[in-house]
């Protein structure tokens, strides 16, 4: 079974749009998301365009602030400080990666925790690990929604996560753990990786290497979630971190690339923006 993130996100966005329609009468306005884009990185530009499109579909007000690559860290921090104080702004997102001369950690920490729609602020991260209320990072949140929508039982399952980034690997491991899976985290230094992954009943792959996970690394009936977005070096087409064609016949559930986790990430960003808006009411 292939889980289409495209279809699931479309359904969830329609539900959110119905909810947002009621906000002007209840609260006097709709939620407002501000996205800051520095430079012209093609991947970043495409993500920001996708966020604006999803905002329009859900009925959220979206503002994109574009700054040249040469913007200073101080200028960027000033923009964030002004947005933090603006009561008409509910969500602030700085599109990563930032140019080398800007400290990403400093920028993320400067965003008001209550407006941090990405869930990357140190206090949101701390709250996730302490099981406190927090804004969940969009990709891990989307992955859990996909598993639940596909009817995958998580509790008691052996889950393996390949990748240990702050954006996906670490938080998705925590969400799986909170859902009572037994979680193993694997990475580039893991010995006998194929042996580890063959033991997985749920396999989440987020390493950014095209078709890295091959059929021999996956057992029959595994649930496979592919977070990677890469260019296939042979065809130049988009592909994930797993060899979809080879693994799909073995997997009980698998996500495609494109059209899998990606649309769910943006969908959860919309949900987080609405949550930040409602929490400030």
PyMOL commands that set and color helices and strands:
alter all, ss='L'
color gray80, all
select helices_A, chain A and resi 5-21+23-27+42-58+73-85+104-110+113-115+122-129+138-149+169-178+193-198+215-217+244-248+261-279
alter helices_A, ss='H'
color red, helices_A
select strands_A, chain A and resi 2-3+32-38+61-67+91-94+158-162+182-186+202-205+223-226+230-231+238-239+253-255
alter strands_A, ss='S'
color yellow, strands_A
deselect
rebuild
show_as cartoon
